[in-house]
Amino acid sequence: MESLADSKVWADYNAAQAERPVRSLCLDAMALAGPGNGRQAIDLGCGAGKETLAMLAGGWRVHAVDSLPDTRDRLLGIAPADADGRLSIEMRAFQDLRALPRADLIFAGYSLPFIHPDKFSGFWAVMLDALRPRGVVAVNLFGDRDSWADVPEWNFHTEAGARQLFDGLEILKFEVYDDDGQSFRGPKHWHIYDVIARKP
């Protein structure tokens, strides 16, 4: 399998995402977090920018993070004119992040599984540290029965292990998808946890 760390693979993926709807997990998290009202949100792995735009439209200030070199140009090319001053962009790999802005909403759509297992716990701590009290975090995690689970550079979790990541938070949604389906690279078996949680 060609590595998904390859910038061209991700650029092709983002181009293919341009017409998809906003991910339902993001919409659910926004509803649970309440009106943006100028509060801070973070989009981790902002990709094609669909969720960044949705959060901006919801009145949030958004800090969008992605490692691809065209991230800034891509987002600025689709951001509404009134986003000036409400959109900040950071081009950095997750494992290189040492801090994030304090936020009331954090969304990571299909981005966290591609962090190296050795770096995952450190990043997870940085992410949760950025979440304000009563803030909402929404993530997709890969389960251990996913057909990509033999890729050593990515991280996968048992259901018990995934739930343990949210110790100390109130889990608002924990849905498991365990079925065959399609990926950008063809047929595969998906084992995914869609999780939304709130910090006390």
C-alpha positions, 0 to 999 in steps of 0.5 A: 500500500502506498503510504498515506503519509505521501502528500500527493495521496492526501492532496488527491483525497482532499480534492475528492472530498470537495463535494461531500457534505459536512460530516455528521459527527461535526454537526452533532458536536456543534449542536452539543457545544451550542452556538459559536458566538465567537468562541474558539474551535479547532479543526484537526486535519482540516483537509478539504475545509468542509468542517472548518467552513461549517464552524465558521458559518456557525459563528466560531473562530476556527484554528485549522491544523493540517500538515499539507503544504497547500493548506493555507492557500486552500482554506483562504481560497474557500473561506468567506470574506467575513472570516478575516480575523476568525480563521487561523491556520497552522501547517504542522504535523500533529506529533510536532504540536506542543500546544493548541489554543484553548477551545470550546470545540475540538473536531478531528475527522478521520485524522487522528488514526494516522498519528504514529502509535509512539506519538499518539498519547503525547498528542492526545494529552496536548489536545485534551489540555486545550479543551476548556471546561464544558468543552466538546471534543469529537473524533473518529478512531480506528478499531483493532478489527479495521483491515488497516490494523496491520499498518504499524505507523498508524494507531488502532484501539480496542473498544475498551481502550478507546473508551479509556481515552475519555476517562474523566470526560462525559461521553455523549456519543460512542458509536461503533461501525464494524462493516465492509465498505469503500475507502478512497483506495478501494474496498476495505473493512471499516472498524471505527469509533465515532465519539463525542465527549464533554470535559467537566 
